[in-house]
C-alpha cells in the first residue's frame, strides 16, 4: 500500500513475461530508491528483511524481487503457469527482468536513477547491470562482492589447511585439486565440494556471525514468513536440488564471472561492504581487488568479526555504512547521517 508518506507493497509483477514476487518498503516515497538484489542463486531473504533494512527504510525506498526460479516467484508460477520452464533461465533472463523492475521503480517514483545494492550472487547481477545500464544507476554497493567464486572457495580451503587434522588436510587437498580441474558445474563432485566448504569455513567464522539456528528463528518469528518461504528454504538447503534448478546461473557464478573483466563506469560511485570474516566471497580477495581498482569514486568498508552477511550480523553498523556512503559520496538529497 502506498501513501503520500510511505509505502509497504508486496505483490506479483509481470517481469520478463512471468509473474515475480516483489516487495517495496519505505517511510517516504520521496526518498531515493534502492534496489536490493538478493544472493544465491536462489536465496531471497525477503521474509526477514525487517531485521536488516528497517533502519534504512527511514531514508530510502527499498525494493527487492524474488528472482526467476526462486522463492515465491517459483512456487507461484508452478501453480498458475505450470508450462513455464524455471530450470533453464540464464543470466540474461535475470538481467532483463531486473531492467524491467528498475524501469518500473523509476517510473513509479519519478526518479531517473536508482541505487543498486547487490548481495553475494546479487553482486554479479548488480555489477553486470551497472555496466549495461549506467544511465539508470546512481550508485553501486556490493555486499559480499563476488570476484572469482571458484578461486574464493579454493583460497578458503587453502587457508585452513595448516590448522586441520592430517585426515582432513588430505581430503581438502584432494578436493582442491579436483575443483581446480573443473570447467563447469557438471564436472564438480557436489558432495566433495560441499564438504570441502563446510570443513574450511566453520573454524574461520567471526564472533558476531549469525548462525543458521538463529537465522531460522529469525525467520520463524518474522511476520513476513509464509508457507512458500519455508518450502523454498527446504528446497534451497539441498545443494543438489538447488544446483539442478539454477544450473546455468551457478555455472556463470563459478566459471563465467570474473570481476576484473567488466569495467565499472567511472561516473558511478562504488562501495564494497565486507564482513571481516567473510570466507564465502573472501575479503582476502575483495580487498586486494578494491586496492588495485582504478576508479575515481571508490570506497571500502569492513565490519569487524562479521561474516558473509554483515547486514544480518551487525544491522546497525551496516545501515550506517550504507547511509554514510550514499550521503557523502553519491546522493546529495539524503539528510546527513546522525552523529549520535
C-alpha atoms as one frame of an Amber mdcrd trajectory, in Angstrom:
protein
   0.000   0.000   0.000   1.405   3.410  -0.993   0.567   6.673   0.767   1.939
  10.166   0.417   4.152   9.453   3.406   5.388   5.968   2.639   4.873   2.591
   1.022   4.606  -1.047   2.064   3.820  -3.117  -1.010   4.181  -6.871  -1.537
   2.816  -8.129  -4.837   3.492 -10.071  -8.003   4.599  -8.038 -11.013   4.841
  -9.213 -14.601   8.576  -9.087 -15.334  10.162 -10.791 -18.309   6.886 -12.442
 -19.254   6.286 -14.166 -15.901   4.880 -13.126 -12.513   7.615 -12.299  -9.999
   7.223 -11.539  -6.298   8.272  -8.028  -5.296   8.473  -6.017  -2.110   8.763
  -2.225  -1.810   9.070  -0.613   1.618   9.951   2.859   2.851   8.798   5.681
   5.108   8.612   8.327   2.377   8.020   7.888  -1.326  10.166  10.970  -1.966
  13.288   9.203  -0.662  15.878   7.773  -3.065  15.095   4.281  -4.350  17.481
   1.431  -3.529  17.103  -1.926  -5.280  18.377  -4.823  -3.147  19.460  -7.713
  -5.409  19.440 -10.931  -3.403  22.069 -13.649  -3.340  22.186 -17.318  -4.168
  21.489 -18.009  -6.917  18.131 -18.700  -5.357  18.401 -17.247  -1.839  15.848
 -14.446  -1.359  15.642 -13.139   2.213  12.522 -11.033   1.827  10.845 -12.786
   4.754  13.472 -11.481   7.236  14.153  -8.130   5.575  12.621  -6.249   8.519
  15.622  -7.331  10.586  18.249  -5.715   8.390  16.595  -2.945   6.409  14.186
  -1.255   8.824  16.655   1.497   9.718  17.407   2.107   6.040  13.684   2.449
   5.277  13.697   5.789   7.126  15.975   7.200   4.422  15.367   5.079   1.312
  12.594   3.311  -0.511  13.933  -0.245  -0.615  12.741  -2.615  -3.310  13.564
  -6.244  -3.957  12.250  -9.077  -6.058  12.499 -12.840  -5.677  14.342 -13.781
  -8.810  13.055 -16.022 -11.571  13.127 -19.663 -10.473  13.383 -18.995  -6.731
  11.234 -18.405  -3.668   7.662 -17.218  -4.038   8.229 -16.473  -7.712   8.958
 -20.130  -8.392   6.013 -21.568  -6.476   3.502 -19.039  -7.843   4.411 -19.854
 -11.428   4.466 -23.612 -10.771   0.891 -23.303  -9.516  -0.550 -20.844 -12.022
   1.663 -21.271 -15.117   2.897 -24.854 -14.992   4.185 -24.707 -18.564   6.833
 -22.083 -17.779  10.363 -23.521 -17.646  12.011 -22.223 -14.472  15.033 -24.543
 -14.557  16.891 -23.189 -17.578  16.923 -19.438 -17.001  20.047 -17.552 -17.997
  21.888 -14.563 -16.595  20.490 -12.505 -19.468  16.962 -13.520 -18.403  17.585
 -12.212 -14.892  19.278  -9.040 -16.115  16.320  -8.337 -18.400  13.901  -8.971
 -15.507  15.971  -6.623 -13.374  15.920  -3.921 -16.028  12.129  -4.093 -16.281
  11.859  -3.778 -12.495  14.304  -0.852 -12.468  12.186   0.937 -15.083   9.046
   0.189 -13.061  10.652   1.770  -9.988  11.992   4.772 -11.898   8.557   5.470
 -13.332   6.667   4.799 -10.112   8.822   7.131  -8.015   9.738   9.617 -10.767
  13.488   9.103 -10.374  15.910   8.980 -13.288  18.404   6.781 -11.452  18.344
   4.378  -8.518  20.889   2.795  -6.179  21.818  -0.834  -6.841  22.800  -2.916
  -3.800  23.874  -6.443  -4.630  24.474  -9.145  -2.040  26.676 -12.164  -2.879
  25.257 -13.586  -6.164  23.371 -10.298  -6.398  26.728  -8.538  -6.844  27.219
 -10.486 -10.071  23.887  -9.242 -11.396  24.443  -5.754  -9.994  27.954  -5.378
 -11.419  26.902  -6.568 -14.872  23.719  -4.473 -14.797  25.675  -1.353 -13.878
  27.946  -1.861 -16.870  24.996  -2.354 -19.256  22.714   0.377 -17.897  24.950
   3.019 -16.343  22.414   5.730 -17.201  19.919   4.218 -14.728  22.268   3.716
 -11.756  23.126   6.454  -9.241  25.438   4.342  -7.056  26.543   0.733  -6.582
  27.017  -1.123  -3.292  28.495  -4.628  -3.267  27.953  -6.646  -0.081  29.924
  -9.881  -0.105  31.276  -8.962  -3.526  31.959 -11.846  -5.898  35.349 -11.513
  -7.588  36.204 -15.062  -8.698  33.906 -17.535  -6.964  35.786 -20.777  -7.603
  39.095 -19.172  -6.670  37.471 -17.966  -3.449  36.352 -21.473  -2.461  39.853
 -22.806  -3.130  41.504 -19.968  -1.190  39.295 -20.624   1.837  40.218 -24.318
   1.853  43.917 -23.500   1.421  43.757 -21.014   4.307  42.505 -23.604   6.793
  44.774 -26.448   5.584  47.565 -25.885   8.165  45.045 -25.913  11.025  43.100
 -29.144  10.465  43.808 -32.791  11.224  46.029 -34.770   8.824  42.986 -36.711
   7.594  41.049 -33.505   6.923  44.082 -31.960   5.240  44.362 -34.937   2.908
  40.690 -34.645   1.994  40.868 -30.868   1.496  43.913 -31.098  -0.756  42.191
 -33.732  -2.876  39.041 -31.595  -3.112  41.104 -28.514  -4.009  42.897 -30.402
  -6.784  39.616 -31.718  -8.163  37.989 -28.262  -8.095  40.945 -26.715  -9.921
  40.492 -29.198 -12.766  36.817 -28.393 -13.412  35.491 -26.151 -16.163  31.751
 -26.328 -15.387  29.466 -27.287 -12.526  28.655 -30.628 -14.172  32.262 -31.703
 -13.532  32.091 -30.938  -9.801  31.645 -33.698  -7.257  28.997 -31.770  -5.326
  29.238 -33.903  -2.189  33.002 -33.418  -2.056  32.769 -29.725  -2.902  30.142
 -29.062  -0.236  32.111 -30.973   2.400  35.241 -29.004   1.493  33.386 -25.744
   2.063  31.919 -26.871   5.397  35.259 -28.054   6.801  37.041 -24.905   5.660
  34.548 -22.240   6.716  33.481 -23.380  10.170  36.759 -22.583  12.020  37.038
 -19.225  10.232  33.683 -17.833  11.393  33.571 -14.415  13.017  32.497 -13.942
  16.633  29.490 -11.857  15.574  28.422 -14.102  12.723  24.775 -15.160  12.905
  24.451 -18.936  12.940  21.974 -21.000  10.954  19.785 -21.695  14.002  19.420
 -18.016  14.840  18.653 -17.227  11.201  15.950 -19.895  11.276  14.466 -18.473
  14.485  14.524 -15.011  12.940  12.515 -16.348  10.025  10.038 -18.310  12.118
   9.251 -15.260  14.250   9.005 -12.874  11.297   5.510 -11.603  10.425   6.516
 -11.862   6.770   7.350 -15.584   6.858   4.866 -17.699   4.905   4.467 -21.317
   3.881   6.052 -20.692   0.481   9.107 -19.167   2.145   9.533 -22.251   4.323
   9.085 -24.553   1.333  11.802 -22.706  -0.531  14.217 -22.765   2.428  13.892
 -26.552   2.500  14.470 -26.743  -1.255  17.428 -24.358  -1.280  19.129 -26.131
   1.634  19.633 -29.159  -0.624  22.645 -28.256  -2.771  21.937 -30.823  -5.479
  18.307 -29.727  -5.851  19.288 -26.073  -5.862  22.024 -26.565  -8.457  19.590
 -28.539 -10.625  17.118 -25.642 -10.697  19.760 -22.900 -11.026  22.368 -24.712
 -13.138  23.032 -22.028 -15.762  23.309 -19.359 -13.080  25.632 -21.448 -10.904
  27.837 -22.104 -13.924  28.064 -18.385 -14.557  28.800 -17.688 -10.895  31.656
 -20.193 -10.648  33.024 -20.325 -14.181  31.790 -17.298 -16.104  32.009 -14.181
 -13.942  35.387 -12.563 -13.352  35.019  -9.091 -11.921  38.228  -7.758 -13.446
  36.829  -8.483 -16.923  33.989  -5.940 -16.526  34.902  -2.286 -16.118  32.815
  -0.228 -13.711  31.555   3.065 -15.207  33.659   5.936 -13.895  30.627   8.122
 -13.148  29.013   5.666 -10.697  30.205   5.818  -7.064  31.188   2.380  -5.763
  31.183   0.968  -2.252  32.225  -2.503  -1.117  30.966  -3.623   2.306  32.658
  -6.761   3.583  32.460  -8.820   6.723  35.955  -9.161   8.142  35.437 -12.929
   8.392  33.692 -13.480   5.061  35.115 -16.697   3.629  32.328 -17.299   1.101
  33.298 -14.312  -1.020  36.627 -13.931   0.750  37.557 -10.492   1.981  41.098
 -11.660   1.227  40.168 -11.378  -2.479  37.837  -8.378  -2.355  40.203  -6.005
  -0.563  43.137  -6.500  -2.993  40.731  -6.057  -5.917  39.473  -2.814  -4.394
  43.004  -1.550  -3.792  44.003  -2.192  -7.412  40.753  -0.880  -8.902  41.291
   2.280 -10.925  38.141   4.272 -10.189  37.688   7.928  -9.178  34.981   7.328
  -6.551  35.511   4.038  -4.735  35.031   3.180  -1.064  35.612   0.175   1.156
  34.043  -0.764   4.495  34.992  -3.796   6.585  32.774  -4.656   9.557  34.748
  -6.440  12.312  34.060 -10.073  13.196  31.123 -10.399  10.792  30.754 -12.926
   8.014  29.267 -13.149   4.545  26.075 -11.346   5.606  27.146  -8.341   7.704
  23.638  -6.907   7.345  22.402  -9.848   9.461  25.336  -9.914  11.887  25.512
  -6.164  12.566  22.455  -4.460  11.030  23.010  -1.101  12.742  26.638  -0.772
  11.621  25.721  -1.999   8.176  22.887   0.507   7.788  25.087   3.374   8.942
  27.791   2.329   6.454  25.289   2.363   3.593  23.806   5.678   4.614  27.164
   7.359   5.202  28.461   6.292   1.785  25.364   7.483  -0.041  25.195  10.718
   1.926  28.792  11.749   1.451  29.606  10.273  -1.950  26.522   9.643  -4.042
  23.200  11.255  -3.208  23.226  14.833  -2.011  19.478  14.846  -1.243  19.839
  12.477   1.750  19.993  14.077   5.190  23.459  13.877   6.762  23.995  10.824
   8.985  23.354  11.289  12.690  26.362  11.919  14.924  24.975  10.011  17.854
